[in-house]
Amino acid sequence: MKCRTVLLSCLMWLPALSQANAQLALEKGCFGCHGEPPRRGAPTFPQLATGYAKYRGQPDAPHKLADKLREGSLFGHIAAHERISPYECELLMRWIIDGAR
């Protein structure tokens, strides 16, 4: 019974985590380039989500992709990407992989 209560409380946080990541993207200024309309040819979040959907179900993908994004090997050296903390970048990558909703 105790395990079920813990599981249910964790599941209740999932929508909040999704909103927190959209909020994080807003706070970090990501929508400045990846919003509608996109800037400088940057993909929008829906476009990113479509492209990164192939990583769904791969638990280590957000971490690996976040590292690549921060080091500049995904889209070149973009200062805004490199300034995001490893933890926040991983949250954003997980949010994108999960559909950026």
C-alpha positions in Angstrom: 0.0 0.0 0.0 2.8 2.4 0.9 4.5 1.7 -2.5 1.2 2.5 -4.3 0.9 5.8 -2.5 4.5 6.8 -3.5 3.8 5.8 -7.1 0.6 7.8 -7.3 2.3 10.9 -5.8 5.1 10.6 -8.3 2.6 10.3 -11.2 0.9 13.5 -10.0 4.1 15.4 -10.6 4.5 14.5 -14.3 2.3 17.3 -15.7 4.0 19.7 -13.4 7.4 18.6 -14.7 6.3 19.2 -18.3 5.1 22.7 -17.4 8.3 23.3 -15.5 10.3 22.5 -18.6 8.3 24.8 -20.8 8.7 27.4 -18.1 12.5 26.6 -18.0 12.7 27.1 -21.8 10.9 30.4 -21.4 13.2 31.5 -18.5 16.3 30.6 -20.5 15.2 32.5 -23.5 14.9 29.4 -25.7 11.7 30.7 -27.3 13.6 33.7 -28.6 15.1 31.5 -31.3 12.9 28.3 -31.2 9.5 30.1 -30.8 7.0 31.1 -33.5 8.3 32.5 -35.7 11.7 31.0 -35.3 14.8 33.1 -35.6 17.9 32.6 -37.8 16.6 29.4 -39.2 16.4 27.7 -35.8 13.9 24.8 -35.6 10.8 25.4 -33.6 10.1 23.2 -30.5 7.5 21.1 -32.4 10.1 20.5 -35.1 12.7 19.6 -32.5 10.2 17.3 -30.8 9.5 15.5 -34.1 13.1 15.0 -34.8 14.0 13.8 -31.3 11.0 11.5 -30.9 13.2 8.6 -32.0 15.0 8.8 -28.6 11.8 8.1 -26.6 12.2 5.1 -24.4 16.0 5.5 -24.3 16.7 6.5 -20.6 20.2 7.8 -21.2 19.4 9.8 -24.4 18.5 13.1 -22.6 21.8 13.1 -20.7 23.9 12.2 -23.8 22.1 14.8 -26.0 22.4 17.5 -23.4 26.1 17.0 -23.2 26.4 17.2 -27.0 24.2 20.3 -27.1 26.3 22.0 -24.4 29.6 21.1 -26.0 28.5 22.4 -29.4 28.5 19.1 -31.4 24.8 19.1 -32.2 24.3 22.5 -33.8 27.7 24.1 -33.6 28.8 26.4 -30.9 25.8 28.4 -29.8 26.6 30.5 -26.7 23.0 30.2 -25.3 23.2 26.4 -25.4 26.6 26.3 -23.7 25.4 28.6 -20.9 22.6 26.2 -19.8 23.6 24.1 -16.8 24.0 20.4 -17.4 21.0 19.6 -15.2 18.7 22.2 -16.9 19.9 21.1 -20.3 19.0 17.5 -19.6 15.5 18.6 -18.4 15.0 20.5 -21.6 16.2 17.6 -23.8 13.9 15.2 -21.9 11.0 17.7 -22.5 11.8 17.9 -26.2 12.1 14.1 -26.6 8.8 13.7 -24.9 7.1 16.1 -27.3 7.8 19.6 -26.0 4.2 20.0 -24.8 
